[in-house]
């Protein structure tokens, strides 16, 4: 089984899962998502929801993601983006959203990951999931 799609996005979410906040209530830590993270999660969920496979992945998968950021400065279309945010931080929120949408039961099923960041004329996120 293969699921493959491109989500064109005017602004690719750069807020990361690591940006959760903590506050202390009655002497106990309480974690929460700031508004920017909630907005990024909501945006990803809306786009990902349109591509949920008919059958949920139940076994090992390879996940390929190409993060395509709008071309700026002296950069060219297709050039690797070597500046922040880090790919591992981007992936965490994306995979959590994919789990919540029902692509798979748990993102632990992702046993192989290929992640790349590019400058692109059409910004967005390309995703390919392949059962292996």
N, C-alpha and C positions, 0 to 999 in steps of 0.2 A: 504494500500500500504506500502511495506517495501523495502528499499534500504539498502544493506549491502555489504561491501567490505573491503579489507585490502590493503593498499598502502605500499609495502616494500620500505624503503628508507635507503640507506647506512648511511646518516646523516639526522636525524630528525631536521627540522628547529626550532631553539630556539629563533630566532629574533622575537620580538613582535611588534604588531601594535603601542604600546606606544612609539616606538623608532623613530617615525616621528620627523623631525627636523623643526625648524622655523628660518627664516632669515627676515631681514627687508629690503624692497625695496621701495624707495620713501616714507619712513616714515610709511609704512604699513606692518604688518606681513604677510609672505608668508610661508605656510607649504609645505614641500616636503619630499619625502622618500629617505633616504640614500641608496647607492648601495646594501648594505647587505639586507635591507628590500625588495628592488625591486627584488633581486635574490630569496629570500625566497618566495615572492608572485608568481613569475614566476614558480618556482618549484612546488608549491602547485597547481597552476592553471593547469599546464601540467598533473599532476597526477589526479586531481579531474575531469578534462575534459573527462577522459576515463570512468567515472562512472556516468555521468549525467543521471538521470532517464528520460524515454521517456515522462512521464507526470510530469510537474512541480507541486510540492506540493502547494496547494492553501489554506489549512486549517491548524489547529494546528498540530505540530509534536513534537515528543520526539527525541532528538539527543543524541546518546551515542557515546562517543569518548574515545578510549584508546590509549594514547600516549606511544609508546614502544621505549625506549632509549637503545642504545647499552650497554651491561653489562660492567662495569668497576670496578676496585678495588676489594673489598671484597664482592661486591653485587652478588646476585644470580638471575637467570632467574625467572621472575614472582614476584619478590619482588617489593613492592611499592617504587617509587622514591619520596622522600620527600624533595628534593633540588630544586633550581630554574631550569627552569623558572616556574612562577606561572601558574596554569591551566587557570585562567581567561584571562591572557595575551595571552596565546597560542590560546585560543578559538576565540578571536576577529578576528585575521587575518584569521584563518581557515573559520569562518562563513562568513566573507566578501568575501573570494574567492569563497565559495559555492554559495553565492548570485550572484556574477559576472558570474559564470558558468551556472546559471539558475536552480539550484536545487529548488529554491523557489523565489517568487517575492521579499520578504523581510525577513531578519532573525528574525523579530519580531514574525514570525509564530512559532519559537522555544519556546514552553511554558514549556517544561521539558527538563532538561539537566543532563546527567550523564557523568562526566569527570574523568578519572583516568590516572595516570602516573605510568609506570612500567619500570623496567630494563628488557630487553629481549634479547634473543639470536638472534632473527630476528627483527631488528629495523624497525619501520614504524608507520603507523597510521591506526587503525581499526575504521571504521565508520558504524553506523547503524542509519537509519532514519526511524521512524515509524509514520504513520498517526494516530492521536488519536482524 
